[in-house]
Structure formats: C-alpha cells, structure tokens
Amino acid sequence: MLRRQNIGTLLLLGLVAEVVAFVAVVDWIGAGPAVLLGIGSTLLGLARLRQVGLSSMAGLRAAAAGRPPREDGFADGALSTAGAALLILPGFITDAIGLALMAPTAREWVMGRIGVTALSPTARRPAGGPRTIDLEAQDWTRLDRSRPK
C-alpha cells in the first residue's frame, strides 16, 4: 500500500511532468494556442461529464422500469467520469489520459486490467459458442404481433 510520503512524491512528480508538458506544448504551438487548447479540453470534459450523467440517469430509469442493468455499467460509467474529470483538470498529460478514457476500447482495456467484465458483447460470448438458440414453441412468445408472419 502507498504511504503518504509516496503519494506526495507521486503528486509532485505529476505536477513537474505537467509543467514540463505545458512548456513543451507552448514551445511547439505558442502560448495563446496552448491556453486555448487547455480551455477547449476543459469544455470537452464538461460536455462529456454531462453526457455521462445523462447516460447514468437513463440507466437508473431503465433499472426502475425493471430492465436489468449492464454487468459492467458501473465500471464503465466510473471510468467515463474519471476521463471527463481528467479533461476538466488543467494539464496536457491529464488531458491525454482523459481523452484515452473517452474511447470504449481504452475503458475495456482498463476494466480487463482490473478484472471487470469487458464492454463488448462479443467478448462475453464464447468464441466457439452456438450462433443459433433452438427453442421449443412454449419457450418463447412474439412481442410484435402486428408484424405479418
């Protein structure tokens, strides 16, 4: 487990890395565009946070309506929220990590590393599993009865 001293050292190293990254970006594109890029990433993070919040509300409504939640919905939402928060924080390294967490494949990779079920539906199905499910007539009912047979 990390001690307070180690956490402080890691935070200090992160701050130094962010300052070095900012100086490199300013040297590369100039001070004005670097500041505008930082403001733009903050606005993108705020928009993403709003989108994640609306998605979470939709998930809660679906659960209240009796539909089962996704197995990985909590972890996916938590990683999306973390990505949005990293975009809101100032710094280009945190922005890069936040942008990476906006991609479902990156969130899937992180969840795989921490032992959470994968995002993609194909990852849940065994590779050699059946593509057709054979049911008896009493095992299913047609939901859309207005469609012609």
Backbone as ProteinMPNN parsed JSONL, in Angstrom:
{"seq_chain_A": "MLRRQNIGTLLLLGLVAEVVAFVAVVDWIGAGPAVLLGIGSTLLGLARLRQVGLSSMAGLRAAAAGRPPREDGFADGALSTAGAALLILPGFITDAIGLALMAPTAREWVMGRIGVTALSPTARRPAGGPRTIDLEAQDWTRLDRSRPK", "coords_chain_A": {"N_chain_A": [[0.835, -1.173, 0.0], [0.388, 2.299, -0.656], [2.257, 4.792, 0.96], [1.81, 7.921, 2.75], [3.971, 9.58, 2.216], [4.94, 8.529, -0.181], [2.739, 9.02, -1.843], [2.679, 11.798, -1.842], [5.122, 12.283, -3.119], [4.571, 11.148, -5.625], [2.491, 12.864, -6.485], [3.916, 15.28, -6.631], [5.794, 14.635, -8.625], [3.998, 14.255, -10.722], [2.983, 16.857, -11.002], [5.319, 18.222, -11.781], [5.78, 16.9, -14.211], [3.505, 17.731, -15.634], [4.002, 20.498, -15.83], [6.336, 20.476, -17.375], [5.302, 19.301, -19.692], [3.465, 21.3, -20.428], [5.198, 23.458, -20.969], [6.568, 22.346, -23.141], [4.483, 22.113, -25.024], [3.774, 24.814, -25.313], [6.146, 25.749, -26.396], [6.035, 24.411, -28.784], [3.535, 25.095, -30.123], [2.929, 27.67, -29.33], [1.987, 30.214, -26.879], [-0.645, 31.319, -26.749], [-2.316, 29.555, -28.411], [-1.869, 27.227, -26.877], [-3.06, 27.802, -24.418], [-5.697, 28.156, -25.305], [-6.148, 25.558, -26.206], [-6.086, 24.2, -23.788], [-8.35, 25.349, -22.543], [-10.296, 24.484, -24.322], [-10.14, 21.692, -23.931], [-11.078, 21.544, -21.342], [-13.733, 22.398, -21.679], [-14.608, 20.32, -23.323], [-14.389, 18.216, -21.511], [-16.337, 18.99, -19.631], [-18.637, 18.777, -21.222], [-18.568, 16.044, -21.749], [-18.869, 15.049, -19.163], [-21.473, 15.846, -18.633], [-22.791, 14.283, -20.542], [-22.22, 11.695, -19.599], [-23.53, 11.805, -17.159], [-26.217, 12.075, -18.011], [-26.486, 9.624, -19.3], [-26.196, 7.914, -17.134], [-28.489, 8.566, -15.693], [-30.415, 7.62, -17.484], [-29.852, 4.912, -17.307], [-30.564, 4.445, -14.637], [-33.309, 4.97, -14.791], [-34.058, 2.884, -16.496], [-33.46, 0.698, -14.869], [-35.301, 1.16, -12.843], [-37.583, 0.671, -14.249], [-37.564, -1.998, -14.419], [-35.832, -3.316, -16.118], [-32.886, -5.222, -16.488], [-29.693, -4.083, -15.309], [-26.632, -3.314, -17.137], [-23.862, -5.54, -16.906], [-21.307, -4.431, -16.644], [-21.817, -1.792, -16.311], [-21.498, 0.013, -14.145], [-18.689, 0.151, -13.769], [-17.891, 1.057, -16.302], [-19.192, 3.535, -16.408], [-17.935, 4.784, -14.247], [-15.271, 4.919, -15.14], [-15.639, 6.516, -17.396], [-16.502, 8.861, -16.174], [-14.206, 9.461, -14.702], [-12.449, 9.939, -16.819], [-13.653, 12.249, -17.927], [-13.337, 13.988, -15.765], [-10.555, 14.149, -15.686], [-10.121, 15.478, -18.07], [-11.196, 17.941, -17.437], [-9.503, 18.913, -15.467], [-6.59, 21.029, -15.279], [-3.872, 20.659, -17.534], [-1.811, 18.89, -19.814], [-1.05, 16.217, -19.822], [-2.904, 14.949, -18.152], [-5.085, 15.529, -19.748], [-4.538, 13.961, -22.007], [-4.76, 11.381, -20.923], [-7.432, 11.497, -20.119], [-8.695, 11.848, -22.622], [-8.049, 9.383, -23.737], [-9.555, 7.699, -22.1], [-12.058, 8.282, -23.016], [-12.494, 6.685, -25.153], [-14.106, 3.658, -25.907], [-12.62, 1.284, -26.217], [-10.294, 1.747, -24.761], [-11.342, 2.004, -22.185], [-12.341, -0.569, -21.93], [-9.931, -1.999, -21.97], [-8.758, -1.07, -19.586], [-10.657, -1.989, -17.733], [-10.341, -4.706, -18.131], [-7.777, -5.008, -17.122], [-8.201, -4.497, -14.422], [-9.874, -6.477, -13.769], [-12.634, -6.482, -14.416], [-15.647, -7.286, -16.183], [-15.627, -7.351, -19.764], [-16.456, -4.696, -22.143], [-17.536, -5.121, -24.748], [-20.16, -6.902, -26.421], [-19.452, -9.187, -27.831], [-17.258, -10.097, -26.487], [-18.282, -11.32, -24.277], [-19.455, -13.617, -25.174], [-18.675, -16.997, -25.725], [-16.031, -17.959, -27.932], [-16.301, -20.236, -29.604], [-18.975, -20.76, -29.371], [-22.535, -21.447, -29.857], [-24.313, -20.004, -32.633], [-26.962, -19.949, -33.037], [-29.934, -20.201, -31.189], [-31.864, -22.76, -30.16], [-35.199, -23.086, -29.585], [-38.111, -24.434, -28.036], [-41.621, -24.305, -28.941], [-43.162, -23.471, -26.739], [-41.341, -22.084, -25.241], [-40.98, -19.467, -25.998], [-42.353, -16.256, -26.95], [-43.902, -14.127, -29.36], [-43.235, -10.719, -29.437], [-43.917, -8.539, -31.032], [-46.796, -8.433, -32.379], [-48.094, -7.266, -34.482], [-46.681, -7.46, -36.794], [-46.546, -9.06, -39.968], [-46.677, -12.621, -40.559]], "CA_chain_A": [[0.0, 0.0, 0.0], [1.169, 3.528, -0.744], [2.326, 5.622, 2.16], [1.599, 9.339, 2.481], [5.193, 10.132, 1.643], [4.981, 8.096, -1.574], [1.677, 9.715, -2.568], [3.163, 13.166, -2.025], [6.167, 12.245, -4.14], [3.913, 10.919, -6.91], [1.808, 14.102, -6.862], [4.934, 16.251, -7.017], [6.3, 14.22, -9.935], [2.935, 14.532, -11.69], [2.955, 18.304, -11.213], [6.504, 18.563, -12.57], [5.545, 16.391, -15.557], [2.518, 18.611, -16.274], [4.671, 21.767, -16.16], [7.235, 20.193, -18.495], [4.452, 19.102, -20.871], [2.925, 22.604, -20.818], [6.292, 24.22, -21.586], [6.827, 21.741, -24.452], [3.382, 22.475, -25.92], [3.922, 26.253, -25.589], [7.282, 25.865, -27.313], [5.657, 23.818, -30.069], [2.458, 25.793, -30.825], [2.777, 29.035, -28.84], [1.273, 30.342, -25.603], [-2.08, 31.523, -26.983], [-2.978, 28.304, -28.784], [-1.787, 26.253, -25.787], [-4.106, 28.153, -23.449], [-6.98, 27.826, -25.948], [-6.263, 24.1, -26.193], [-6.441, 23.839, -22.41], [-9.753, 25.736, -22.326], [-11.11, 23.568, -25.131], [-10.205, 20.372, -23.29], [-11.953, 21.687, -20.177], [-15.108, 22.413, -22.184], [-14.9, 18.953, -23.763], [-14.592, 17.432, -20.292], [-17.641, 19.341, -19.071], [-19.656, 18.176, -22.092], [-18.524, 14.592, -21.53], [-19.433, 14.798, -17.841], [-22.924, 15.974, -18.795], [-23.243, 13.102, -21.29], [-22.142, 10.541, -18.69], [-24.61, 11.972, -16.188], [-27.483, 11.743, -18.669], [-26.484, 8.18, -19.523], [-26.436, 7.278, -15.835], [-29.915, 8.757, -15.388], [-31.16, 6.688, -18.327], [-29.661, 3.59, -16.714], [-31.39, 4.364, -13.429], [-34.713, 4.846, -15.216], [-34.241, 1.532, -17.017], [-33.481, -0.211, -13.715], [-36.57, 1.375, -12.148], [-38.624, 0.078, -15.078], [-37.471, -3.45, -14.306], [-34.844, -3.9, -17.037], [-31.645, -5.485, -15.754], [-28.574, -3.213, -15.7], [-25.471, -3.963, -17.754], [-22.924, -6.074, -15.911], [-20.155, -3.561, -16.492], [-22.285, -0.418, -16.394], [-20.914, 0.845, -13.098], [-17.265, 0.363, -14.051], [-17.795, 1.872, -17.498], [-19.569, 4.892, -16.023], [-16.9, 5.337, -13.368], [-14.111, 5.262, -15.963], [-16.029, 7.661, -18.225], [-16.492, 10.022, -15.291], [-12.799, 9.757, -14.418], [-11.905, 10.555, -18.028], [-14.174, 13.612, -18.012], [-12.689, 14.778, -14.71], [-9.174, 14.399, -16.099], [-10.159, 16.511, -19.103], [-11.506, 19.219, -16.805], [-8.309, 19.361, -14.75], [-5.596, 21.624, -16.171], [-2.677, 19.862, -17.805], [-1.908, 18.139, -21.054], [-0.917, 14.778, -19.556], [-4.227, 14.503, -17.699], [-5.965, 15.592, -20.912], [-4.276, 12.789, -22.851], [-5.353, 10.214, -20.256], [-8.876, 11.682, -20.202], [-9.109, 11.539, -23.995], [-7.956, 7.93, -23.918], [-10.684, 7.065, -21.411], [-13.287, 8.518, -23.767], [-12.622, 5.59, -26.115], [-14.57, 2.414, -25.269], [-11.577, 0.255, -26.194], [-9.383, 2.031, -23.642], [-12.049, 1.634, -20.951], [-12.376, -2.034, -21.92], [-8.6, -2.452, -21.59], [-8.576, -0.786, -18.153], [-11.506, -2.912, -16.974], [-9.697, -6.016, -18.204], [-6.62, -4.992, -16.223], [-8.624, -4.528, -13.022], [-10.673, -7.679, -13.557], [-14.061, -6.273, -14.641], [-16.099, -7.852, -17.447], [-15.374, -6.489, -20.915], [-17.573, -3.913, -22.649], [-18.15, -5.571, -25.992], [-20.991, -8.097, -26.275], [-18.763, -10.342, -28.383], [-16.292, -10.592, -25.501], [-18.998, -12.132, -23.293], [-19.875, -14.868, -25.792], [-17.545, -17.857, -26.032], [-15.68, -17.894, -29.344], [-16.825, -21.377, -30.342], [-20.359, -20.983, -28.947], [-23.525, -21.537, -30.927], [-24.84, -18.76, -33.163], [-28.414, -20.083, -33.053], [-30.516, -20.785, -29.985], [-33.014, -23.559, -30.561], [-36.217, -23.07, -28.542], [-39.398, -25.069, -28.298], [-42.684, -23.315, -29.129], [-43.633, -22.96, -25.455], [-40.269, -21.352, -24.59], [-40.878, -18.088, -26.453], [-43.551, -15.613, -27.49], [-43.61, -12.993, -30.231], [-43.605, -9.467, -28.799], [-44.504, -7.666, -32.014], [-47.842, -9.228, -33.011], [-48.625, -6.568, -35.648], [-45.866, -7.814, -37.96], [-47.078, -10.259, -40.646], [-45.841, -13.819, -40.435]], "C_chain_A": [[0.886, 1.245, 0.0], [1.124, 4.3, 0.567], [2.091, 7.076, 1.762], [2.796, 9.974, 1.79], [5.274, 9.766, 0.162], [3.919, 8.808, -2.41], [2.093, 11.161, -2.829], [4.225, 13.255, -3.105], [5.553, 12.051, -5.521], [3.17, 12.164, -7.394], [2.796, 15.17, -7.318], [5.517, 15.909, -8.389], [5.263, 14.479, -11.032], [2.861, 16.013, -12.02], [4.139, 18.752, -12.071], [6.323, 18.097, -14.019], [4.539, 17.26, -16.311], [3.143, 19.94, -16.68], [5.595, 21.571, -17.356], [6.426, 20.008, -19.779], [3.887, 20.431, -21.351], [3.99, 23.441, -21.52], [6.592, 23.664, -22.981], [5.736, 22.119, -25.455], [3.466, 23.957, -26.28], [5.066, 26.479, -26.571], [6.902, 25.391, -28.714], [4.622, 24.654, -30.809], [2.263, 27.238, -30.369], [1.898, 29.085, -27.605], [-0.231, 30.48, -25.805], [-2.803, 30.245, -27.377], [-2.936, 27.235, -27.678], [-2.853, 26.528, -24.738], [-5.486, 27.829, -24.026], [-7.208, 26.316, -25.986], [-6.653, 23.599, -24.809], [-7.89, 24.18, -22.097], [-10.686, 24.807, -23.099], [-11.231, 22.189, -24.507], [-11.084, 20.41, -22.048], [-13.416, 21.678, -20.602], [-15.534, 21.031, -22.68], [-15.164, 18.05, -22.566], [-15.93, 17.72, -19.648], [-18.777, 18.735, -19.9], [-19.718, 16.669, -21.887], [-19.127, 14.234, -20.172], [-20.953, 14.889, -17.881], [-23.484, 14.736, -19.502], [-23.243, 11.855, -20.399], [-23.262, 10.615, -17.657], [-25.964, 11.629, -16.78], [-27.598, 10.242, -18.931], [-26.755, 7.426, -18.22], [-27.9, 7.407, -15.432], [-30.777, 7.806, -16.22], [-31.04, 5.268, -17.794], [-30.481, 3.4, -15.461], [-32.87, 4.234, -13.771], [-35.003, 3.446, -15.737], [-34.304, 0.524, -15.878], [-34.791, -0.07, -12.948], [-37.73, 0.766, -12.92], [-38.548, -1.444, -15.083], [-36.49, -4.097, -15.265], [-33.541, -4.104, -16.276], [-30.524, -4.558, -16.223], [-27.473, -4.012, -16.384], [-24.52, -4.419, -16.66], [-21.794, -5.092, -15.618], [-20.537, -2.089, -16.489], [-21.66, 0.493, -15.361], [-19.457, 1.161, -13.409], [-17.081, 1.256, -15.266], [-18.139, 3.32, -17.181], [-18.519, 5.551, -15.152], [-15.666, 5.744, -14.171], [-14.419, 6.439, -16.882], [-16.015, 8.94, -17.405], [-15.063, 10.428, -14.951], [-12.14, 10.422, -15.623], [-12.364, 11.989, -18.19], [-13.517, 14.508, -16.967], [-11.242, 15.093, -15.075], [-9.103, 15.443, -17.208], [-10.408, 17.889, -18.498], [-10.289, 19.778, -16.073], [-7.308, 19.994, -15.72], [-4.387, 20.707, -16.332], [-2.863, 18.991, -19.022], [-1.746, 16.633, -20.85], [-2.253, 14.226, -19.069], [-5.228, 14.557, -18.843], [-5.779, 14.363, -21.805], [-4.888, 11.526, -22.237], [-6.874, 10.288, -20.319], [-9.409, 11.389, -21.594], [-9.056, 10.042, -24.264], [-9.143, 7.227, -23.271], [-12.028, 7.367, -22.066], [-13.535, 7.384, -24.764], [-13.065, 4.316, -25.401], [-13.495, 1.335, -25.213], [-10.594, 0.483, -25.057], [-10.052, 1.68, -22.321], [-12.128, 0.111, -20.824], [-11.03, -2.599, -21.481], [-8.377, -2.247, -20.097], [-9.414, -1.756, -17.323], [-10.942, -4.326, -17.012], [-8.514, -6.116, -17.253], [-7.021, -5.066, -14.756], [-9.595, -5.675, -12.746], [-12.167, -7.506, -13.679], [-14.412, -6.827, -16.006], [-15.914, -6.848, -18.577], [-16.64, -5.79, -21.39], [-18.29, -4.576, -23.826], [-18.971, -6.832, -25.782], [-20.303, -9.342, -26.811], [-17.763, -10.924, -27.4], [-16.971, -11.478, -24.467], [-19.385, -13.499, -23.851], [-18.643, -15.728, -26.064], [-17.302, -17.903, -27.539], [-16.286, -19.043, -30.139], [-18.282, -21.675, -30.035], [-21.333, -20.988, -30.111], [-23.996, -20.149, -31.355], [-26.365, -18.781, -33.173], [-28.866, -20.722, -31.752], [-31.789, -21.484, -30.406], [-33.991, -23.631, -29.388], [-37.439, -23.853, -28.992], [-40.461, -23.975, -28.371], [-43.156, -22.72, -27.8], [-42.576, -22.118, -24.731], [-40.181, -19.891, -25.006], [-42.236, -17.573, -26.899], [-43.115, -14.435, -28.346], [-44.103, -11.727, -29.544], [-44.326, -8.526, -29.764], [-45.551, -8.461, -32.81], [-48.398, -8.553, -34.261], [-47.852, -6.91, -36.914], [-46.419, -9.054, -38.624], [-46.102, -11.412, -40.536], [-45.209, -14.195, -41.738]], "O_chain_A": [[1.977, 1.253, 0.571], [0.072, 4.435, 1.191], [2.163, 7.423, 0.583], [2.645, 10.801, 0.891], [5.639, 10.605, -0.662], [4.174, 9.161, -3.561], [1.877, 11.683, -3.923], [4.23, 14.187, -3.91], [5.959, 12.707, -6.48], [3.213, 12.487, -8.581], [2.536, 15.885, -8.286], [5.712, 16.797, -9.219], [5.617, 14.878, -12.142], [2.695, 16.387, -13.181], [3.979, 19.567, -12.979], [6.675, 18.821, -14.95], [4.709, 17.5, -17.507], [2.849, 20.457, -17.758], [5.633, 22.412, -18.253], [6.819, 20.501, -20.836], [3.831, 20.673, -22.557], [3.718, 24.062, -22.548], [6.846, 24.435, -23.907], [6.036, 22.412, -26.613], [3.25, 24.32, -27.436], [4.96, 27.309, -27.474], [7.398, 25.919, -29.709], [4.789, 24.91, -32.002], [1.484, 27.965, -30.986], [1.162, 28.144, -27.309], [-1.01, 29.828, -25.11], [-3.797, 29.881, -26.749], [-3.861, 26.432, -27.557], [-3.48, 25.601, -24.226], [-6.344, 27.291, -23.325], [-8.336, 25.852, -25.818], [-7.46, 22.679, -24.679], [-8.588, 23.394, -21.456], [-11.732, 24.399, -22.594], [-12.301, 21.581, -24.545], [-11.759, 19.431, -21.73], [-14.246, 21.031, -19.965], [-16.677, 20.62, -22.483], [-16.065, 17.211, -22.604], [-16.597, 16.803, -19.168], [-19.758, 18.239, -19.347], [-20.802, 16.087, -21.856], [-19.821, 13.224, -20.049], [-21.642, 14.1, -17.235], [-24.523, 14.206, -19.109], [-24.176, 11.054, -20.453], [-23.87, 9.599, -17.322], [-26.775, 10.966, -16.133], [-28.675, 9.662, -18.799], [-27.464, 6.419, -18.214], [-28.484, 6.468, -14.893], [-31.755, 7.252, -15.719], [-32.007, 4.506, -17.821], [-31.035, 2.325, -15.234], [-33.599, 3.482, -13.124], [-36.061, 2.881, -15.459], [-35.112, -0.404, -15.915], [-35.334, -1.06, -12.458], [-38.742, 0.386, -12.331], [-39.39, -2.104, -15.693], [-36.324, -5.316, -15.234], [-33.139, -3.239, -15.497], [-30.418, -4.278, -17.417], [-27.388, -5.23, -16.231], [-24.389, -3.771, -15.622], [-21.377, -4.944, -14.469], [-19.673, -1.227, -16.648], [-21.324, 1.636, -15.671], [-19.039, 2.315, -13.322], [-16.209, 2.125, -15.268], [-17.452, 4.235, -17.636], [-18.242, 6.742, -15.298], [-15.079, 6.795, -13.915], [-13.548, 7.276, -17.123], [-15.57, 9.984, -17.882], [-14.749, 11.618, -14.918], [-11.36, 11.362, -15.466], [-11.57, 12.859, -18.548], [-13.179, 15.657, -17.253], [-10.759, 16.191, -14.799], [-8.14, 16.206, -17.284], [-9.888, 18.889, -18.992], [-10.074, 20.99, -16.064], [-7.189, 19.547, -16.861], [-3.945, 20.066, -15.379], [-3.933, 18.422, -19.24], [-2.266, 15.852, -21.647], [-2.688, 13.164, -19.514], [-6.129, 13.721, -18.91], [-6.754, 13.796, -22.299], [-5.464, 10.702, -22.948], [-7.539, 9.276, -20.543], [-10.455, 10.755, -21.74], [-9.926, 9.499, -24.944], [-9.677, 6.268, -23.828], [-13.037, 6.762, -21.702], [-14.675, 7.155, -25.169], [-12.467, 3.932, -24.396], [-13.458, 0.551, -24.264], [-10.111, -0.475, -24.453], [-9.411, 1.122, -21.431], [-11.996, -0.429, -19.726], [-10.978, -3.561, -20.715], [-7.869, -3.137, -19.414], [-8.936, -2.286, -16.32], [-11.052, -5.065, -16.033], [-8.271, -7.164, -16.653], [-6.29, -5.622, -13.935], [-10.081, -5.827, -11.626], [-12.92, -8.295, -13.108], [-13.567, -6.841, -16.902], [-16.031, -5.64, -18.37], [-17.753, -6.221, -21.089], [-19.52, -4.584, -23.882], [-18.55, -7.734, -25.059], [-20.537, -10.44, -26.308], [-17.448, -12.112, -27.467], [-16.311, -12.307, -23.84], [-19.617, -14.436, -23.088], [-17.653, -15.219, -26.59], [-18.248, -17.889, -28.327], [-16.746, -18.827, -31.261], [-18.78, -22.739, -30.401], [-20.99, -20.58, -31.22], [-24.07, -19.231, -30.538], [-26.993, -17.73, -33.304], [-28.249, -21.673, -31.271], [-32.694, -20.855, -30.954], [-33.662, -24.167, -28.33], [-37.751, -23.921, -30.181], [-40.234, -22.853, -27.92], [-43.519, -21.545, -27.763], [-42.881, -21.5, -23.711], [-39.391, -19.139, -24.435], [-43.149, -18.348, -27.187], [-42.081, -13.819, -28.088], [-45.255, -11.662, -29.116], [-45.238, -7.801, -29.365], [-45.214, -9.094, -33.81], [-49.108, -9.196, -35.033], [-48.346, -6.662, -38.013], [-46.738, -10.022, -37.933], [-44.889, -11.228, -40.436], [-44.475, -15.18, -41.807]]}, "name": "protein", "num_of_chains": 1, "seq": "MLRRQNIGTLLLLGLVAEVVAFVAVVDWIGAGPAVLLGIGSTLLGLARLRQVGLSSMAGLRAAAAGRPPREDGFADGALSTAGAALLILPGFITDAIGLALMAPTAREWVMGRIGVTALSPTARRPAGGPRTIDLEAQDWTRLDRSRPK"}
